[in-house]
Amino acid sequence: MLRQIRFTWLLLAVSCGALAGAQDKPAGGNLETIKKLIEELGADEFATREAATEQLARIGLPAYKAVEDAVQHPDREVRYRAERVLGRIRQTDLQRRLDAFLAGKEATDDYQLPAWNRFKKAFGDSEASRKIFVDLTKSDAEMLQTLETNPKGIPELFSARITQNQQFMQFGGAANQLGFGQIAMLVFVAGEEDVTLNQNHNSVVFNYCNQAAFSEAIMGTSRGDVPKKMLSRLILRSEDFAAYSAMSLARRFNMKEGLTCAEKILKANRQPHMASMALMTIAAMGDESHLPQVEKLFTDTNLVTQMQEKNKVMLKVEVRDSALAAALFLTKQDLKSYYTIPAGQSFSDPQMVLTNARIIGHSDDAKRKEVFKKWADYREKNPAPVEKKEAPLEAEKSATEKPEAEKR
C-alpha cells in the first residue's frame, strides 16, 4: 500500500543516522560478502537471485548502506531487487523500534517517534496511549512527521488524505471503511491548537467517527479513555457548520463537551437550523442552569422547518418554538400538558421533538401564544434563578474599585 511505503520511508528518515552508521557485524558475512550478494541480485539463475535477496534481507541494517547504493546500480534487476530488500529492512527496523517504544525503551534518538511528545502531553504516557500512538504511526507516519517539523504544511496534507479516503470508500463500496488508526490520526491532528483546518474537513472527520472502528473504540474499554479524549478536543474546537456534526456525536457518545459547543453556537450563530441543533443538545444533556440562555430565544421568530398537513394547514416551527420545547425538557415538564401530541409520535427524545412540526409546530400565532402563556404561568409559580455573572478579571476589578481614601 502506497501509504505504508511512504510511512516506512519517513520513519527511516528519523533514524537515518542509525541505519547508515550501523556498526554491527553482518550476520553470515562481512562487507565483501554483502557486495558479492548484491552482485548476485543480477545473476542469470533465478535461484541465485532469490537466495541473495533473502540473505541480504536477513543481514538487515548492517547491509543497509550497501543495498541503498545498489538502488543506483546499472543493472535493472539489481536495482529492482535492492528496492525490495530496502523495504524489508525498513519494515524490520520499524517493528524493532515500535516494539521498543511499546516496552518503554525509546531512551535514545534511535527510537524517537515523530510527534510522540505532542501526543503524550495531550493524552498521557500509558500502555493504552502508546498502543494508540503505534496505530497512528502505522497508519500515516508522514502526517506525524509533518506535524513534528512543519505544522503549517498540515492543511495541504490533511486535504489530500481526505480526498484519498473518500475515493477509497467511494470505489470500494459500503463495506470499505477506514481503520481505527486512520480515523484517530485525523482526529488527533485536527484537535491540535496550532493546526488550522477548513471546517469542511472537520465535518468529514466527524462523519468518519461514526464508522465502526472508531465508534467501538469510544464506547469500549480496550483502548482506555484516550479515543474519547481525542474526540472531545476536536468537539471543543468545532465552529460553524462543523459544530452541527460535533453536537450530534456528543449526544451519541454522551460527551458533555457538546454543551460547550452548543453554548457557543447560541451566542455567536443564530442560523435557525444551527440554533435548533444547539437546543437539542442542551435539552438532551443540559440542566436548569441553561434555562436563561434558552429563554433568550423565546423571541426568535426565524423559521426552522414547516410542513403542510393533508388538510392543507401549514405547521411552522420557529426557533422560539424549539427553545420552549427545550425549556420543557430542562424543567422535566410533561409535553402533553402543552401540546396535542398525535398518536404514535415519540416525544421522549429532544431530537424527535424540537424540529417536529406535528408536535411543536403552529398554524397561527394565536395557538403559539396559548402555549407560551402556559410557560409564563409556570414561570410565575417557579421563578427563574438569578443568572450568574462571570467574575470580573483582576485587571477589571482594580480599575473599577475606588481607593480606600476616596471611599472615606
C-alpha positions as CSV (number, residue, x, y, z in Angstrom):
1,M,0.0,0.0,0.0
2,L,1.3,3.4,-1.1
3,R,0.7,5.0,2.4
4,Q,2.6,2.2,4.1
5,I,5.6,2.6,1.8
6,R,5.6,6.4,2.5
7,F,5.3,5.7,6.2
8,T,8.3,3.4,6.2
9,W,10.4,6.0,4.3
10,L,9.6,8.7,6.8
11,L,10.4,6.6,9.8
12,L,13.7,5.8,8.2
13,A,14.5,9.5,7.8
14,V,14.1,10.0,11.5
15,S,16.8,7.4,12.3
16,C,18.9,7.5,9.1
17,G,22.0,8.0,11.2
18,A,21.4,4.7,12.9
19,L,20.7,3.0,9.7
20,A,23.6,4.4,7.8
21,G,26.0,4.1,10.7
22,A,25.1,0.6,11.9
23,Q,28.3,-1.0,13.2
24,D,27.1,-4.5,13.8
25,K,29.0,-7.2,12.0
26,P,27.0,-8.5,9.1
27,A,25.2,-11.8,10.0
28,G,26.6,-14.5,7.9
29,G,29.4,-12.5,6.3
30,N,31.4,-9.3,6.1
31,L,31.3,-6.3,3.8
32,E,32.8,-8.3,1.0
33,T,30.1,-10.9,1.4
34,I,27.5,-8.2,1.2
35,K,29.0,-6.8,-2.0
36,K,29.0,-10.3,-3.5
37,L,25.4,-10.8,-2.6
38,I,24.5,-7.5,-4.2
39,E,26.1,-8.6,-7.5
40,E,24.2,-11.9,-7.3
41,L,21.0,-9.9,-7.3
42,G,21.5,-9.7,-11.0
43,A,22.7,-13.3,-11.6
44,D,21.4,-15.2,-14.6
45,E,20.0,-18.0,-12.4
46,F,16.7,-17.2,-10.7
47,A,17.5,-19.3,-7.7
48,T,20.8,-17.4,-7.1
49,R,18.9,-14.0,-7.3
50,E,16.3,-15.2,-4.8
51,A,18.9,-16.6,-2.4
52,A,20.9,-13.4,-2.5
53,T,17.7,-11.3,-1.9
54,E,16.8,-13.5,1.2
55,Q,20.3,-13.3,2.7
56,L,20.6,-9.6,2.4
57,A,17.2,-9.1,4.0
58,R,18.3,-11.4,6.9
59,I,21.5,-9.4,7.3
60,G,19.4,-6.3,7.8
61,L,20.7,-3.0,9.0
62,P,24.4,-3.8,8.5
63,A,23.7,-4.2,4.8
64,Y,21.6,-1.2,4.5
65,K,24.1,1.4,3.2
66,A,25.4,-1.0,0.5
67,V,21.9,-2.0,-0.6
68,E,20.9,1.6,-0.7
69,D,23.8,2.4,-3.0
70,A,22.7,-0.6,-5.2
71,V,19.5,1.2,-6.0
72,Q,21.6,3.2,-8.5
73,H,23.2,0.1,-10.0
74,P,23.4,0.0,-13.8
75,D,21.7,-3.5,-13.8
76,R,17.9,-3.0,-13.7
77,E,17.4,-6.4,-11.9
78,V,19.8,-5.4,-9.2
79,R,18.0,-2.0,-8.8
80,Y,14.7,-3.7,-8.6
81,R,15.8,-6.3,-6.0
82,A,17.7,-3.7,-4.0
83,E,14.5,-1.7,-3.6
84,R,12.7,-4.9,-2.3
85,V,15.5,-5.6,0.2
86,L,15.4,-2.0,1.4
87,G,11.7,-2.2,2.0
88,R,12.1,-5.4,4.1
89,I,15.0,-3.9,6.1
90,R,13.0,-0.8,6.8
91,Q,10.0,-2.8,7.9
92,T,12.1,-5.0,10.2
93,D,13.7,-1.9,11.7
94,L,10.3,-0.2,12.1
95,Q,9.0,-3.2,14.0
96,R,12.1,-3.2,16.2
97,R,11.6,0.4,17.0
98,L,7.8,0.1,17.7
99,D,8.4,-2.9,19.9
100,A,11.0,-0.9,21.9
101,F,8.5,2.0,22.1
102,L,5.8,-0.2,23.5
103,A,8.2,-1.5,26.0
104,G,9.1,2.0,27.1
105,K,12.7,1.7,25.9
106,E,12.8,4.6,23.5
107,A,15.5,6.4,25.6
108,T,17.7,7.2,22.6
109,D,17.1,9.2,19.4
110,D,17.2,5.9,17.5
111,Y,13.7,5.1,18.8
112,Q,12.2,8.6,18.9
113,L,8.9,8.6,17.0
114,P,7.7,11.9,15.4
115,A,5.0,13.8,17.4
116,W,5.1,11.4,20.4
117,N,5.8,14.3,22.8
118,R,2.8,16.1,21.5
119,F,0.6,13.1,21.9
120,K,2.0,12.3,25.3
121,K,1.3,15.8,26.5
122,A,-2.3,15.6,25.5
123,F,-3.2,12.0,26.4
124,G,-0.5,10.9,28.9
125,D,2.0,8.1,28.8
126,S,0.3,4.8,29.4
127,E,0.1,1.4,27.8
128,A,-3.2,2.3,26.1
129,S,-1.8,5.7,24.8
130,R,1.3,4.0,23.5
131,K,-0.6,1.4,21.6
132,I,-2.8,4.0,20.1
133,F,0.2,6.1,19.0
134,V,1.6,3.0,17.3
135,D,-1.7,2.6,15.5
136,L,-1.3,6.3,14.4
137,T,2.3,5.8,13.3
138,K,1.5,2.7,11.3
139,S,-1.4,4.5,9.7
140,D,0.3,7.6,8.5
141,A,3.8,8.5,9.6
142,E,4.0,11.2,7.0
143,M,1.3,13.2,8.9
144,L,3.1,12.8,12.2
145,Q,6.4,13.8,10.7
146,T,4.8,16.9,9.1
147,L,3.2,17.8,12.4
148,E,6.5,17.5,14.1
149,T,8.6,19.5,11.7
150,N,6.2,21.7,9.7
151,P,2.7,22.2,11.2
152,K,1.9,24.8,8.6
153,G,2.1,22.1,6.0
154,I,-0.7,20.1,7.7
155,P,-3.7,21.6,5.9
156,E,-2.5,20.6,2.4
157,L,-1.6,17.1,3.5
158,F,-4.8,16.8,5.5
159,S,-6.8,17.7,2.4
160,A,-5.0,15.1,0.4
161,R,-5.8,12.4,3.0
162,I,-9.5,13.4,3.0
163,T,-9.6,13.0,-0.8
164,Q,-7.8,9.7,-0.7
165,N,-10.1,8.3,2.0
166,Q,-13.2,9.5,0.1
167,Q,-12.0,7.8,-3.1
168,F,-11.2,4.6,-1.1
169,M,-14.7,4.5,0.3
170,Q,-16.5,5.6,-2.9
171,F,-14.9,3.0,-5.2
172,G,-14.6,0.3,-2.6
173,G,-18.3,0.1,-1.8
174,A,-20.1,0.4,1.5
175,A,-18.0,-2.3,3.1
176,N,-14.8,-0.3,2.7
177,Q,-14.5,1.7,5.9
178,L,-11.4,3.3,7.4
179,G,-9.4,1.7,10.2
180,F,-9.1,3.0,13.7
181,G,-5.6,4.3,13.1
182,Q,-6.6,6.3,10.0
183,I,-9.6,8.0,11.8
184,A,-7.8,8.5,15.1
185,M,-4.9,10.2,13.2
186,L,-7.2,12.8,11.6
187,V,-9.0,13.4,15.0
188,F,-5.7,13.9,16.8
189,V,-4.2,16.3,14.2
190,A,-7.4,18.3,13.8
191,G,-7.5,18.7,17.6
192,E,-4.1,20.3,17.8
193,E,-4.2,24.0,18.7
194,D,-1.6,25.1,16.3
195,V,-3.3,23.4,13.3
196,T,-6.0,25.4,11.5
197,L,-8.1,23.4,9.1
198,N,-11.1,24.0,6.8
199,Q,-14.3,23.4,8.8
200,N,-15.5,21.3,5.8
201,H,-12.6,18.9,6.6
202,N,-13.6,18.8,10.3
203,S,-17.1,17.9,9.3
204,V,-15.8,15.0,7.3
205,V,-13.7,13.8,10.2
206,F,-16.8,13.9,12.5
207,N,-18.6,11.7,9.9
208,Y,-15.7,9.2,10.0
209,C,-16.1,9.0,13.8
210,N,-19.4,7.3,13.2
211,Q,-17.7,4.4,11.5
212,A,-17.4,1.1,13.4
213,A,-13.7,1.1,14.1
214,F,-13.7,4.4,15.9
215,S,-17.2,4.4,17.5
216,E,-16.4,1.0,19.0
217,A,-13.2,2.4,20.5
218,I,-15.2,5.3,22.0
219,M,-17.8,3.0,23.6
220,G,-15.4,0.2,24.5
221,T,-12.7,-0.1,27.2
222,S,-9.9,-1.9,25.3
223,R,-8.3,1.4,24.4
224,G,-9.0,3.2,27.6
225,D,-10.4,6.7,27.5
226,V,-7.9,8.1,25.0
227,P,-10.2,7.9,21.9
228,K,-12.9,9.9,23.8
229,K,-10.4,12.5,24.9
230,M,-9.2,12.8,21.4
231,L,-12.7,13.4,20.1
232,S,-13.5,15.8,23.0
233,R,-10.7,18.1,21.9
234,L,-12.0,18.3,18.4
235,I,-15.6,18.9,19.5
236,L,-14.4,21.9,21.6
237,R,-12.6,23.3,18.6
238,S,-15.5,23.0,16.2
239,E,-17.0,26.1,14.7
240,D,-19.9,27.0,12.3
241,F,-21.4,24.0,10.4
242,A,-18.8,21.6,11.7
243,A,-20.3,22.1,15.1
244,Y,-23.5,20.5,13.8
245,S,-21.8,17.1,13.4
246,A,-19.9,17.7,16.6
247,M,-23.0,18.1,18.7
248,S,-24.6,15.1,17.1
249,L,-21.6,12.9,18.0
250,A,-21.5,14.4,21.5
251,R,-25.1,13.4,22.1
252,R,-24.5,9.9,20.7
253,F,-21.5,9.3,22.9
254,N,-22.9,11.3,25.9
255,M,-20.0,13.8,25.9
256,K,-20.6,16.9,27.9
257,E,-18.2,18.9,25.5
258,G,-21.2,19.1,23.2
259,L,-22.8,21.5,25.7
260,T,-19.9,23.9,25.3
261,C,-20.2,23.7,21.6
262,A,-24.0,24.3,21.8
263,E,-23.5,27.4,24.0
264,K,-21.0,28.8,21.6
265,I,-23.5,28.4,18.7
266,L,-26.3,30.1,20.6
267,K,-24.1,33.0,21.5
268,A,-22.5,33.5,18.1
269,N,-24.6,31.8,15.4
270,R,-28.3,32.3,15.2
271,Q,-28.9,30.4,12.0
272,P,-32.2,28.6,12.6
273,H,-31.0,25.0,11.9
274,M,-27.9,25.5,14.0
275,A,-29.8,27.1,16.8
276,S,-32.2,24.2,16.8
277,M,-29.4,21.6,16.9
278,A,-27.8,23.5,19.8
279,L,-31.1,23.5,21.6
280,M,-31.4,19.7,21.0
281,T,-28.0,19.2,22.6
282,I,-28.8,21.4,25.6
283,A,-32.2,19.7,26.1
284,A,-30.7,16.3,26.0
285,M,-27.6,16.9,28.1
286,G,-28.1,20.1,30.0
287,D,-29.9,21.2,33.2
288,E,-31.8,24.1,34.5
289,S,-28.7,26.3,34.6
290,H,-29.0,26.5,30.8
291,L,-32.6,28.0,31.0
292,P,-31.5,31.7,30.9
293,Q,-29.7,31.2,27.6
294,V,-32.6,29.1,26.2
295,E,-35.3,31.7,27.3
296,K,-33.4,34.4,25.5
297,L,-34.6,32.7,22.3
298,F,-38.3,33.0,23.1
299,T,-38.5,36.0,20.8
300,D,-36.6,34.5,17.8
301,T,-39.2,34.1,15.0
302,N,-36.8,32.7,12.4
303,L,-38.2,29.6,10.7
304,V,-36.6,26.2,11.5
305,T,-38.9,24.0,9.5
306,Q,-42.5,23.7,8.2
307,M,-44.9,21.1,6.9
308,Q,-48.3,21.0,5.3
309,E,-50.9,18.6,6.6
310,K,-53.4,16.8,4.4
311,N,-56.0,19.4,5.3
312,K,-53.6,22.0,3.8
313,V,-52.9,23.5,7.2
314,M,-49.2,24.7,7.3
315,L,-47.5,24.0,10.6
316,K,-44.4,26.1,11.3
317,V,-41.6,25.6,13.8
318,E,-39.7,28.7,14.6
319,V,-36.6,29.0,16.8
320,R,-38.7,30.2,19.7
321,D,-40.8,27.0,19.5
322,S,-37.7,24.8,19.6
323,A,-36.5,26.9,22.6
324,L,-39.7,26.4,24.5
325,A,-39.6,22.7,23.9
326,A,-36.0,22.6,25.1
327,A,-37.1,24.5,28.3
328,L,-39.8,21.9,28.9
329,F,-37.2,19.1,28.7
330,L,-34.8,21.0,31.1
331,T,-37.6,21.6,33.6
332,K,-38.9,18.0,33.2
333,Q,-42.4,19.1,32.4
334,D,-44.9,16.9,30.6
335,L,-45.1,17.9,27.0
336,K,-48.7,16.6,26.8
337,S,-49.7,19.5,29.1
338,Y,-48.5,21.9,26.4
339,Y,-49.1,20.2,23.1
340,T,-51.6,17.9,21.5
341,I,-49.4,15.0,20.5
342,P,-50.6,12.8,17.7
343,A,-50.9,9.1,18.3
344,G,-47.8,7.2,17.6
345,Q,-45.5,10.2,17.9
346,S,-42.4,9.7,20.0
347,F,-41.7,12.6,22.3
348,S,-39.2,11.4,24.9
349,D,-36.1,12.3,22.8
350,P,-35.4,16.0,22.1
351,Q,-34.1,15.1,18.7
352,M,-37.6,13.8,17.8
353,V,-39.4,16.8,19.2
354,L,-37.5,20.1,18.6
355,T,-38.0,20.0,14.8
356,N,-41.2,18.0,14.7
357,A,-43.9,20.3,13.3
358,R,-46.6,17.8,14.2
359,I,-45.7,18.2,17.9
360,I,-44.5,21.7,18.4
361,G,-45.4,23.5,15.2
362,H,-48.2,26.1,15.0
363,S,-50.5,27.1,12.2
364,D,-51.0,30.6,13.6
365,D,-49.7,32.9,16.3
366,A,-52.9,32.6,18.4
367,K,-52.2,28.9,19.2
368,R,-48.5,29.7,19.8
369,K,-49.4,32.4,22.3
370,E,-51.5,29.9,24.2
371,V,-48.5,27.6,24.6
372,F,-46.2,30.4,25.7
373,K,-48.9,31.6,28.2
374,K,-48.7,28.2,29.8
375,W,-44.9,28.7,30.2
376,A,-45.5,32.1,31.7
377,D,-47.9,30.6,34.2
378,Y,-45.3,28.0,35.1
379,R,-42.6,30.6,35.4
380,E,-44.7,32.7,37.7
381,K,-45.0,29.8,40.1
382,N,-41.4,28.8,39.6
383,P,-39.3,32.0,39.3
384,A,-36.1,31.6,37.3
385,P,-32.9,31.6,39.3
386,V,-30.8,34.7,39.1
387,E,-28.4,34.3,36.2
388,K,-24.9,34.0,37.4
389,K,-22.5,36.7,36.1
390,E,-18.9,35.8,35.4
391,A,-16.5,37.1,37.9
392,P,-14.5,40.2,36.6
393,L,-10.9,39.8,35.8
394,E,-8.4,41.1,38.4
395,A,-7.5,44.0,36.0
396,E,-11.1,45.0,35.7
397,K,-11.7,44.9,39.4
398,S,-8.6,47.1,40.1
399,A,-9.9,49.6,37.5
400,T,-13.4,49.9,39.0
401,E,-12.6,49.7,42.7
402,K,-12.1,53.1,44.4
403,P,-9.1,53.6,46.7
404,E,-10.0,53.4,50.4
405,A,-9.2,57.1,50.8
406,E,-11.8,58.1,48.2
407,K,-14.4,55.9,49.9
408,R,-13.9,57.7,53.2
